[in-house]
């Protein structure tokens, strides 16, 4: 059960970090390329980590629901 607590915290931190990154892009603190189709730096990495954390959060929620 303690391990799930660590995973929950990890998922939360990754999702908060991804939201902070997207906010920084929206506020233009992280520049987006000038050419059409260019993205901000590390956008693919952040999006991949956020999607992985979202899936992990779903699985953790299912596990916790079955344990209760």
C-alpha positions in Angstrom: 0.0 0.0 0.0 2.9 2.3 0.7 4.2 1.9 -2.8 0.9 3.2 -4.2 1.3 6.3 -2.2 4.7 7.0 -3.8 3.2 6.3 -7.3 0.3 8.7 -6.6 2.7 11.4 -5.6 4.9 10.8 -8.6 1.9 11.0 -11.0 0.7 14.2 -9.3 4.1 15.8 -9.6 4.5 14.9 -13.3 1.0 16.3 -14.1 1.6 19.5 -12.2 5.0 19.9 -14.0 3.3 19.4 -17.3 0.6 21.9 -16.5 3.3 24.4 -15.4 5.2 23.8 -18.7 2.1 24.4 -20.8 1.4 27.6 -18.7 4.9 28.8 -19.4 4.4 28.2 -23.1 1.1 30.0 -23.1 2.6 33.0 -21.2 5.4 33.0 -23.8 8.1 32.4 -21.2 9.2 29.4 -23.4 9.4 30.6 -27.0 7.6 28.7 -29.8 9.3 28.6 -33.2 8.5 31.2 -35.8 7.8 28.7 -38.6 4.5 27.0 -38.9 4.6 23.6 -37.3 7.5 24.4 -34.9 6.9 23.6 -31.3 8.4 24.7 -28.0 11.5 22.9 -26.8 10.9 19.6 -25.1 7.1 19.7 -25.9 7.1 16.1 -27.1 8.9 14.9 -24.0 6.5 16.7 -21.7 3.5 15.6 -23.6 4.7 12.0 -23.5 5.4 12.1 -19.8 2.0 13.7 -19.1 0.2 11.0 -21.1 2.1 8.3 -19.3 1.2 9.8 -15.9 -2.4 10.1 -16.9 -2.5 6.4 -17.8 -0.7 5.5 -14.6 -3.2 7.6 -12.6 -6.0 5.7 -14.2 -4.5 2.4 -13.3 -3.7 3.5 -9.7 -7.3 4.7 -9.3 -8.6 1.3 -10.4 -6.2 -0.5 -8.0 -7.3 1.7 -5.1 -11.0 1.2 -6.0 -10.6 -2.6 -5.9 -8.6 -2.4 -2.6 -11.4 -0.5 -0.9 
